[in-house]
Amino acid sequence: MVTSTTPSFESALEEICSTTIMEAAAGVDRSGAFPARSIEALKSAGLLGALSSAEQGGLGLGLAGATRIVRRIAEECGSTAMVTAMHYSAVAVLETYAPADIRREAASGTRLATLAFSEAGTRSHFWAPAGTAQANGDAVVLNAHKSWITSASEASLYIWSSKPLGTEGLSTLWLVPRSTPGIQVKGPFEGMGFRGNDSSPVVGENVTVPRNAMLGADGQGFDIMMGTVLPVFQILNAACSVGLMTGGLRRAIAHVGQTRHSDTGASLADLPTIRNYVARMQVKTDMAAALLVDTVAAVEAKRPDTMLRVLECKAAAGETVNEVLDLAMRVCGGAAFRKDLGIERLFRDARAAGVMAPTTDVIYDFIGKAVCGQPLF
Ligand SMILES: Cc1cc2nc3c(=O)[nH]c(=O)nc-3n(C[C@H](O)[C@H](O)[C@H](O)COP(=O)(O)OP(=O)(O)OC[C@H]3O[C@@H](n4cnc5c(N)ncnc54)[C@H](O)[C@@H]3O)c2cc1C
């Protein structure tokens, strides 16, 4: 178990990634099963508490530490990385707005958390939920059709968005335990990539929560989404993409170095064409990683360009990861088409970043508006 005083969480992370997570990854992808053993290993080592404060039993590693963890996990298993990223994204909200007992349980990993934002009606426009909240005495009744919730049937805490209860504004956030009557997970999830994510639709029908389940103030949901969730989610999503690129690059380099044509005796890496593609993969991966590192630095230093960087890093990594994994498929030839190399799995996982909201198209729209001096909304 790593603690906040452990000099480095890196050795525990490396141990888990190179054993449990690596060994489980192909099976998780094949079966579409939730990566339960991998998440349990991260929990046992205390790593699910990376973003939680030391005061609540977390590691207090901040964004830089959480980024490092998601990035390394993604080299081995995209599903485990995304489940972890969604937990940390939810923890960012809990750390500011939830009571101490919940924060402690999220820090220890006893309670896995996730975001329940996207809805069937408003789709990727998560900032404008159609789901409702209605007062009923001291309680509040929530109704919504959530279209995707990662860890839907495994997380015990949802950060749930709705229209405001009784005020102006776009949304209000709620802490909704998955066990609340009226929550129905419409699984199982059968995705192209991130197949172990358990990213199922969830219907909430007359879900009754106490009024103090509200996170922040009524109508403050939009501000929390943009100010608290967005930086963490964007950065960790980009970290996942950079990890997938690094994993693809590593596997491709290993394959081209050890695979030979018997007629010439040369390895694939002896071909200038192959080396050229590998070099492009390296450059693109390093570009995305450098932007990611700079974005974390911008957030931590509260730099004036923080929001631009936050928007850019996910779009850049989300586009680049497809280019890098496409090149990995190319340099490894027919061998990559089979499952043994693990490259086609990362290639499929890579497709999700661009459609996870805010989608890459929406981010480009935001960035274009921002740099042209126009309001984002
Ligand atoms: C693996 C995975 C896990 C997920 N996990 C979660 C989760 O845990 N919690 C959660 O809340 N959501 C989650 N989502 C949902 C995700 O955040 C998006 O809401 C969802 O993928 C959007 O898909 P859609 O078909 O509804 O997109 P649509 O909104 O139908 O978009 C379709 C296309 O139109 C484009 N488009 C839409 N609006 C605009 C616009 N205004 N300007 C320009 N282009 C636009 C999009 O870029 C996209 O190309 C997950 C999604 C995936 C794939």
The ligand as an ORCA input file, in Angstrom:
! r2SCAN-3c Opt
* xyz 0 1
  C     -16.005      4.828    -24.441
  C     -16.878      5.947    -24.010
  C     -17.041      6.218    -22.657
  C     -17.884      7.252    -22.238
  N     -18.046      7.477    -20.898
  C     -18.860      8.493    -20.477
  C     -19.058      8.742    -19.082
  O     -18.507      8.075    -18.214
  N     -19.888      9.743    -18.711
  C     -20.532     10.526    -19.628
  O     -21.256     11.433    -19.227
  N     -20.388     10.309    -20.965
  C     -19.546      9.307    -21.401
  N     -19.398      9.070    -22.745
  C     -20.186      9.854    -23.700
  C     -19.352     10.906    -24.417
  O     -18.849     11.849    -23.493
  C     -20.191     11.609    -25.495
  O     -21.278     12.245    -24.927
  C     -20.687     10.650    -26.569
  O     -19.631      9.816    -27.003
  C     -21.211     11.449    -27.726
  O     -21.729     10.546    -28.677
  P     -23.074     10.906    -29.471
  O     -23.331      9.830    -30.442
  O     -24.139     11.214    -28.497
  O     -22.559     12.244    -30.202
  P     -23.378     13.355    -31.003
  O     -23.631     14.505    -30.086
  O     -24.539     12.728    -31.678
  O     -22.292     13.806    -32.063
  C     -22.156     13.217    -33.368
  C     -21.116     13.984    -34.154
  O     -21.497     15.371    -34.248
  C     -20.446     16.186    -33.784
  N     -21.010     17.330    -33.060
  C     -21.976     17.278    -32.084
  N     -22.212     18.511    -31.617
  C     -21.415     19.355    -32.289
  C     -21.203     20.774    -32.247
  N     -21.904     21.550    -31.417
  N     -20.292     21.300    -33.085
  C     -19.599     20.524    -33.965
  N     -19.745     19.182    -34.040
  C     -20.627     18.608    -33.208
  C     -19.613     15.326    -32.855
  O     -18.260     15.769    -32.794
  C     -19.726     13.961    -33.508
  O     -18.759     13.841    -34.516
  C     -18.563      8.036    -23.197
  C     -18.369      7.785    -24.563
  C     -17.547      6.762    -24.969
  C     -17.361      6.504    -26.438
*
